[in-house]
Amino acid sequence: QVQLVESGGGLVQAGGSLRLSCAASGSIASINTMGWYRQAPGKQRELVASIGNDGRTNTADAVQGRFTISRDNAKNAVYLQMNSLKPEDTAVYYCKLSFVRIIRSDYWGKGTKVNVYS
């Protein structure tokens, strides 16, 4: 079984920074993609950024230039550095791990809340 545990959320003033961390444990394929999604109240969950174990990233336009995703393959961990935060970044942020081992599997963390006030 695979487990994901996020940390680093909190309350921050607009313009501030936060760093989210996610650690994965369990039976994980060596080739995988890790990412961050977010869901604001009343909205659908959306991709923030993702990164493959080869380092290739995909970042949403809304956070481009402000958020940076990175990972530590040895630790099965992914990070999201969030700078210049805006009130519209307020959401629950979820970590996701995806890989194919015969079939595709997606695993989600329980989420960490980010609240940006102006």
C-alpha contacts under 8 A as a table, 3 or more apart, distances in Angstrom:
res1	aa1	res2	aa2	distance
1	Q	26	G	5.50
1	Q	27	S	6.22
2	V	24	A	6.93
2	V	25	S	5.63
2	V	26	G	4.45
2	V	27	S	6.01
2	V	28	I	6.98
2	V	107	Y	7.05
3	Q	24	A	5.61
3	Q	25	S	5.33
3	Q	26	G	6.41
3	Q	107	Y	7.46
3	Q	108	W	7.80
3	Q	109	G	7.10
4	L	22	C	6.46
4	L	23	A	5.63
4	L	24	A	4.51
4	L	25	S	6.61
4	L	95	C	7.08
4	L	96	K	7.75
4	L	107	Y	7.47
4	L	108	W	6.42
4	L	109	G	4.68
4	L	110	K	7.70
5	V	22	C	5.39
5	V	23	A	5.40
5	V	24	A	6.62
5	V	95	C	7.89
5	V	109	G	5.65
5	V	110	K	7.15
6	E	20	L	7.06
6	E	21	S	5.55
6	E	22	C	4.27
6	E	23	A	6.66
6	E	94	Y	7.45
6	E	95	C	6.70
6	E	109	G	6.46
6	E	110	K	7.35
6	E	111	G	6.28
6	E	112	T	6.18
7	S	20	L	5.77
7	S	21	S	5.25
7	S	22	C	6.40
7	S	112	T	6.29
8	G	18	L	6.96
8	G	19	R	5.79
8	G	20	L	4.47
8	G	21	S	6.12
8	G	112	T	7.25
9	G	18	L	7.07
9	G	19	R	7.52
9	G	20	L	6.26
9	G	112	T	5.30
9	G	113	K	5.23
9	G	114	V	4.95
9	G	115	N	7.95
10	G	18	L	7.89
10	G	112	T	7.95
10	G	113	K	6.14
10	G	114	V	5.02
10	G	115	N	6.10
11	L	114	V	6.17
11	L	115	N	4.76
11	L	116	V	5.97
11	L	117	Y	7.56
12	V	16	G	6.17
12	V	17	S	7.31
12	V	18	L	7.72
12	V	114	V	7.84
12	V	115	N	6.32
12	V	116	V	5.03
12	V	117	Y	6.42
13	Q	16	G	5.60
13	Q	85	L	7.69
13	Q	116	V	5.46
13	Q	117	Y	4.96
13	Q	118	S	5.92
14	A	84	S	6.92
14	A	85	L	5.27
14	A	86	K	5.01
14	A	87	P	6.25
14	A	116	V	5.70
14	A	117	Y	5.64
14	A	118	S	5.15
15	G	83	N	7.05
15	G	84	S	4.17
15	G	85	L	4.89
15	G	86	K	6.40
16	G	83	N	6.15
16	G	84	S	5.48
16	G	85	L	5.54
17	S	81	Q	7.48
17	S	82	M	5.37
17	S	83	N	4.41
17	S	84	S	6.23
17	S	85	L	6.18
18	L	81	Q	6.22
18	L	82	M	5.22
18	L	83	N	6.75
19	R	79	Y	6.93
19	R	80	L	5.57
19	R	81	Q	4.48
19	R	82	M	5.91
20	L	79	Y	5.49
20	L	80	L	4.97
20	L	81	Q	6.46
20	L	82	M	7.88
21	S	77	A	7.13
21	S	78	V	5.95
21	S	79	Y	4.53
21	S	80	L	6.56
22	C	77	A	5.46
22	C	78	V	5.27
22	C	79	Y	6.29
22	C	95	C	6.37
23	A	75	K	7.30
23	A	76	N	6.05
23	A	77	A	4.44
23	A	78	V	6.71
24	A	75	K	7.90
24	A	76	N	5.41
24	A	77	A	6.07
24	A	97	L	7.97
25	S	28	I	7.32
25	S	76	N	7.19
28	I	99	F	7.81
29	A	32	N	6.31
29	A	99	F	6.31
29	A	100	V	7.38
29	A	101	R	6.95
30	S	53	N	7.81
31	I	52	G	7.73
31	I	53	N	6.17
31	I	99	F	6.57
31	I	100	V	7.93
32	N	52	G	6.03
32	N	53	N	5.94
32	N	97	L	7.04
32	N	98	S	5.64
32	N	99	F	4.55
32	N	100	V	7.49
33	T	50	S	6.84
33	T	51	I	5.67
33	T	52	G	4.31
33	T	53	N	6.27
33	T	97	L	5.81
33	T	98	S	5.22
33	T	99	F	6.46
34	M	50	S	5.66
34	M	51	I	5.51
34	M	52	G	6.35
34	M	53	N	7.97
34	M	78	V	6.65
34	M	95	C	7.27
34	M	96	K	5.58
34	M	97	L	4.52
34	M	98	S	6.41
35	G	47	L	7.78
35	G	48	V	7.55
35	G	49	A	5.60
35	G	50	S	3.82
35	G	51	I	6.03
35	G	69	I	7.99
35	G	78	V	7.34
35	G	95	C	5.75
35	G	96	K	5.16
35	G	97	L	6.58
36	W	47	L	6.37
36	W	48	V	5.44
36	W	49	A	5.43
36	W	50	S	6.20
36	W	80	L	7.55
36	W	93	Y	6.61
36	W	94	Y	5.58
36	W	95	C	4.71
36	W	96	K	6.14
37	Y	45	R	6.50
37	Y	46	E	5.36
37	Y	47	L	4.39
37	Y	48	V	4.99
37	Y	49	A	7.04
37	Y	93	Y	5.64
37	Y	94	Y	5.08
37	Y	95	C	6.41
37	Y	96	K	7.39
38	R	45	R	5.43
38	R	46	E	5.46
38	R	47	L	6.56
38	R	48	V	6.57
38	R	91	A	5.87
38	R	92	V	5.45
38	R	93	Y	4.27
38	R	94	Y	5.84
39	Q	43	K	6.21
39	Q	44	Q	5.90
39	Q	45	R	4.28
39	Q	46	E	6.36
39	Q	91	A	5.25
39	Q	92	V	5.35
39	Q	93	Y	6.60
40	A	43	K	5.36
40	A	44	Q	7.28
40	A	45	R	7.37
40	A	90	T	6.45
40	A	91	A	4.20
40	A	92	V	6.38
41	P	91	A	7.00
47	L	50	S	7.67
47	L	59	T	7.90
47	L	60	A	6.62
48	V	59	T	6.00
48	V	60	A	5.26
48	V	63	V	7.13
49	A	57	T	7.03
49	A	58	N	5.38
49	A	59	T	4.22
49	A	60	A	6.02
49	A	68	T	7.98
49	A	69	I	6.47
50	S	57	T	5.53
50	S	58	N	5.20
50	S	59	T	6.59
50	S	69	I	7.01
51	I	54	D	7.84
51	I	55	G	5.85
51	I	56	R	5.43
51	I	57	T	4.33
51	I	58	N	6.47
51	I	69	I	7.01
51	I	70	S	7.05
51	I	71	R	7.50
52	G	55	G	5.23
52	G	56	R	5.36
52	G	57	T	6.62
53	N	56	R	7.49
53	N	71	R	7.85
53	N	73	N	6.61
55	G	70	S	7.78
55	G	71	R	7.84
57	T	69	I	7.46
59	T	63	V	7.08
59	T	64	Q	6.12
60	A	63	V	5.74
60	A	64	Q	6.09
61	D	64	Q	5.03
63	V	66	R	5.40
63	V	67	F	5.56
64	Q	67	F	6.22
65	G	68	T	7.63
66	R	82	M	6.14
66	R	83	N	5.13
66	R	84	S	6.07
66	R	85	L	7.66
67	F	80	L	6.67
67	F	81	Q	5.48
67	F	82	M	4.45
67	F	83	N	5.99
68	T	80	L	5.66
68	T	81	Q	5.08
68	T	82	M	6.62
69	I	78	V	7.25
69	I	79	Y	5.65
69	I	80	L	4.59
69	I	81	Q	6.38
70	S	78	V	5.77
70	S	79	Y	5.23
70	S	80	L	6.56
71	R	76	N	7.49
71	R	77	A	5.55
71	R	78	V	4.14
71	R	79	Y	5.87
72	D	75	K	5.45
72	D	76	N	5.97
72	D	77	A	5.22
72	D	78	V	6.35
73	N	76	N	4.88
73	N	77	A	6.53
74	A	77	A	7.84
82	M	85	L	6.57
85	L	89	D	6.49
85	L	116	V	6.82
86	K	89	D	5.39
86	K	90	T	7.59
86	K	116	V	6.18
86	K	117	Y	7.68
86	K	118	S	7.74
87	P	90	T	5.62
87	P	115	N	7.41
87	P	116	V	4.68
87	P	117	Y	5.52
87	P	118	S	6.38
88	E	116	V	7.56
89	D	114	V	7.56
89	D	115	N	7.58
89	D	116	V	6.70
90	T	113	K	7.82
90	T	114	V	5.37
90	T	115	N	4.65
90	T	116	V	5.40
91	A	113	K	6.09
91	A	114	V	5.52
91	A	115	N	6.64
92	V	111	G	5.85
92	V	112	T	5.44
92	V	113	K	4.32
92	V	114	V	5.99
93	Y	111	G	5.24
93	Y	112	T	5.26
93	Y	113	K	6.14
93	Y	114	V	7.02
94	Y	108	W	6.76
94	Y	109	G	5.77
94	Y	110	K	6.58
94	Y	111	G	4.34
94	Y	112	T	6.58
95	C	108	W	5.76
95	C	109	G	5.23
95	C	110	K	7.93
95	C	111	G	6.85
96	K	106	D	6.89
96	K	107	Y	5.58
96	K	108	W	4.62
96	K	109	G	6.51
97	L	106	D	5.73
97	L	107	Y	5.15
97	L	108	W	6.58
98	S	104	R	7.13
98	S	105	S	5.64
98	S	106	D	4.51
98	S	107	Y	6.42
99	F	104	R	5.71
99	F	105	S	5.61
99	F	106	D	6.88
100	V	103	I	5.28
100	V	104	R	4.18
100	V	105	S	6.13
101	R	104	R	6.35
101	R	105	S	7.60
